[in-house]
């Protein structure tokens, strides 16, 4: 299986740079994974396209303001830092995943006239300019009410760094949320705006920890959810924190030499019960996005049921994968030669998926994170 087999031509002007003016107004391409039949619909048609009794599974992860823009110390040269995952709260390393919500700051007891307590965390990050930010380099990020200071601790694989962050103006989480920028994907060729803090977030976003949105969920509105409920479509949520690996290019033409970055997920016991009941009853599991798909296909046991609880996955889904949980997939359009395009091709077949993409180009669909959606299911 060669990477060159998963390519397609896309005019740059079809890459959506902004979300639609109103959430939920995107177009929806339908693809029958058994016949290859293609249809052009609106996302608002989704309740009519699904079946009563279907179980819609959604990723409820929340994007955080992971992009810090500041300056080097001393000298003041511009620097950027994209936070990937938290390693610990003491600067001593560790391997814990990002933790939802705030973490207790590492602080000393305040005394009269002393410096305020300092919150400290160690993060894995991508930094720019990487060639100048060696171990020991110091940086500073500041806003109206918060200041974060950073020190590069060591160099890691693929240009990543371990960076110790400290704040004397609140917890690190509070400072990141105040100073940080929304980490828009690299194909969005503009700076983030204040509106992106809400629009690059699904209505289900709850568990803080992603550096990219699970974009299939961006199209949902309360009105659409009400229509799905009225149609008799059940719904539950799981969590997969989307890492930077979602944009990681496949660097080898031999697809099977690629290794996925680890991503952390959690299937609550209540969600596992709902999913397993649907599986036992022979009802369809409809995955909202490739992130939900990877979590579900990673969490399934040898007996064909979902195992609840937190875990991590490096599952690389390529053509030939036997889907044991997901029976229908709703997703946005993906980059050529990407692991996400391979996942969709594994679900519906490479030829059918690429034919659908060519149709989407001809019909001027909007592509990628802020673009239109695609529903892949059987007849």
VENURJO-V697314 format. One record per residue. N is the residue number from 1. RES is the residue in three letters. D_FIRST is the distance of its C-alpha to the first C-alpha in whole Angstrom. Layout:
<<N	RES	D_FIRST> <N	RES	D_FIRST>>
This chain:
<<1	UNK	0> <2	UNK	4> <3	UNK	7> <4	UNK	9> <5	UNK	8> <6	UNK	9> <7	UNK	13> <8	UNK	16> <9	UNK	20> <10	UNK	22> <11	UNK	26> <12	UNK	27> <13	UNK	30> <14	UNK	28> <15	UNK	27> <16	UNK	30> <17	UNK	32> <18	UNK	35> <19	UNK	35> <20	UNK	36> <21	UNK	40> <22	UNK	40> <23	UNK	38> <24	UNK	37> <25	UNK	37> <26	UNK	33> <27	UNK	32> <28	UNK	29> <29	UNK	27> <30	UNK	26> <31	UNK	23> <32	UNK	23> <33	UNK	20> <34	UNK	22> <35	UNK	23> <36	UNK	21> <37	UNK	25> <38	UNK	25> <39	UNK	29> <40	UNK	30> <41	UNK	33> <42	UNK	34> <43	UNK	33> <44	UNK	37> <45	UNK	36> <46	UNK	34> <47	UNK	36> <48	UNK	37> <49	UNK	33> <50	UNK	33> <51	UNK	35> <52	UNK	38> <53	UNK	37> <54	UNK	33> <55	UNK	33> <56	UNK	32> <57	UNK	30> <58	UNK	31> <59	UNK	30> <60	UNK	33> <61	UNK	32> <62	UNK	34> <63	UNK	34> <64	UNK	36> <65	UNK	37> <66	UNK	35> <67	UNK	36> <68	UNK	39> <69	UNK	40> <70	UNK	43> <71	UNK	45> <72	UNK	45> <73	UNK	48> <74	UNK	50> <75	UNK	50> <76	UNK	48> <77	UNK	45> <78	UNK	42> <79	UNK	40> <80	UNK	37> <81	UNK	36> <82	UNK	33> <83	UNK	33> <84	UNK	30> <85	UNK	32> <86	UNK	35> <87	UNK	36> <88	UNK	39> <89	UNK	43> <90	UNK	45> <91	UNK	43> <92	UNK	42> <93	UNK	38> <94	UNK	37> <95	UNK	34> <96	UNK	35> <97	UNK	33> <98	UNK	34> <99	UNK	37> <100	UNK	38> <101	UNK	42> <102	UNK	44> <103	UNK	44> <104	UNK	47> <105	UNK	48> <106	UNK	49> <107	UNK	53> <108	UNK	56> <109	UNK	59> <110	UNK	61> <111	UNK	65> <112	UNK	67> <113	UNK	66> <114	UNK	63> <115	UNK	60> <116	UNK	58> <117	UNK	55> <118	UNK	52> <119	UNK	49> <120	UNK	46> <121	UNK	42> <122	UNK	39> <123	UNK	36> <124	UNK	33> <125	UNK	32> <126	UNK	31> <127	UNK	34> <128	UNK	35> <129	UNK	36> <130	UNK	34> <131	UNK	35> <132	UNK	39> <133	UNK	38> <134	UNK	39> <135	UNK	40> <136	UNK	43> <137	UNK	43> <138	UNK	45> <139	UNK	44> <140	UNK	46> <141	UNK	45> <142	UNK	48> <143	UNK	49> <144	UNK	52> <145	UNK	53> <146	UNK	50> <147	UNK	49> <148	UNK	46> <149	UNK	46> <150	UNK	43> <151	UNK	43> <152	UNK	40> <153	UNK	40> <154	UNK	37> <155	UNK	33> <156	UNK	30> <157	UNK	26> <158	UNK	25> <159	UNK	28> <160	UNK	29> <161	UNK	33> <162	UNK	35> <163	UNK	38> <164	UNK	41> <165	UNK	43> <166	UNK	46> <167	UNK	49> <168	UNK	52> <169	UNK	52> <170	UNK	51> <171	UNK	48> <172	UNK	44> <173	UNK	43> <174	UNK	46> <175	UNK	46> <176	UNK	42> <177	UNK	43> <178	UNK	45> <179	UNK	44> <180	UNK	40> <181	UNK	38> <182	UNK	36> <183	UNK	32> <184	UNK	31> <185	UNK	27> <186	UNK	27> <187	UNK	26> <188	UNK	30> <189	UNK	32> <190	UNK	35> <191	UNK	37> <192	UNK	37> <193	UNK	40> <194	UNK	43> <195	UNK	41> <196	UNK	38> <197	UNK	39> <198	UNK	39> <199	UNK	37> <200	UNK	34> <201	UNK	35> <202	UNK	34> <203	UNK	38> <204	UNK	37> <205	UNK	36> <206	UNK	38> <207	UNK	36> <208	UNK	36> <209	UNK	33> <210	UNK	30> <211	UNK	30> <212	UNK	28> <213	UNK	29> <214	UNK	27> <215	UNK	27> <216	UNK	27> <217	UNK	30> <218	UNK	32> <219	UNK	33> <220	UNK	35> <221	UNK	39> <222	UNK	42> <223	UNK	43> <224	UNK	39> <225	UNK	39> <226	UNK	43> <227	UNK	42> <228	UNK	39> <229	UNK	41> <230	UNK	44> <231	UNK	41> <232	UNK	41> <233	UNK	37> <234	UNK	37> <235	UNK	36> <236	UNK	35> <237	UNK	34> <238	UNK	32> <239	UNK	31> <240	UNK	28> <241	UNK	29> <242	UNK	26> <243	UNK	25> <244	UNK	24> <245	UNK	21> <246	UNK	20> <247	UNK	20> <248	UNK	19> <249	UNK	16> <250	UNK	13> <251	UNK	14> <252	UNK	11> <253	UNK	8> <254	UNK	6> <255	UNK	6> <256	UNK	8> <257	UNK	10> <258	UNK	12> <259	UNK	15> <260	UNK	17> <261	UNK	20> <262	UNK	23> <263	UNK	24> <264	UNK	28> <265	UNK	28> <266	UNK	31> <267	UNK	32> <268	UNK	36> <269	UNK	38> <270	UNK	39> <271	UNK	35> <272	UNK	34> <273	UNK	37> <274	UNK	36> <275	UNK	33> <276	UNK	33> <277	UNK	36> <278	UNK	34> <279	UNK	31> <280	UNK	34> <281	UNK	36> <282	UNK	33> <283	UNK	33> <284	UNK	30> <285	UNK	28> <286	UNK	27> <287	UNK	26> <288	UNK	27> <289	UNK	24> <290	UNK	21> <291	UNK	23> <292	UNK	25> <293	UNK	22> <294	UNK	20> <295	UNK	24> <296	UNK	24> <297	UNK	21> <298	UNK	22> <299	UNK	26> <300	UNK	26> <301	UNK	27> <302	UNK	27> <303	UNK	29> <304	UNK	28> <305	UNK	30> <306	UNK	30> <307	UNK	31> <308	UNK	33> <309	UNK	34> <310	UNK	32> <311	UNK	29> <312	UNK	26> <313	UNK	22> <314	UNK	19> <315	UNK	17> <316	UNK	14> <317	UNK	13> <318	UNK	9> <319	UNK	9> <320	UNK	10> <321	UNK	13> <322	UNK	16> <323	UNK	19> <324	UNK	22> <325	UNK	24> <326	UNK	23> <327	UNK	24> <328	UNK	24> <329	UNK	23> <330	UNK	25> <331	UNK	23> <332	UNK	24> <333	UNK	21> <334	UNK	19> <335	UNK	18> <336	UNK	15> <337	UNK	12> <338	UNK	13> <339	UNK	13> <340	UNK	15> <341	UNK	14> <342	UNK	11> <343	UNK	13> <344	UNK	15> <345	UNK	12> <346	UNK	12> <347	UNK	16> <348	UNK	16> <349	UNK	13> <350	UNK	11> <351	UNK	13> <352	UNK	16> <353	UNK	16> <354	UNK	15> <355	UNK	18> <356	UNK	20> <357	UNK	20> <358	UNK	21> <359	UNK	24> <360	UNK	25> <361	UNK	25> <362	UNK	27> <363	UNK	29> <364	UNK	29> <365	UNK	28> <366	UNK	28> <367	UNK	25> <368	UNK	24> <369	UNK	27> <370	UNK	30> <371	UNK	28> <372	UNK	28> <373	UNK	27> <374	UNK	24> <375	UNK	25> <376	UNK	22> <377	UNK	24> <378	UNK	25> <379	UNK	28>>
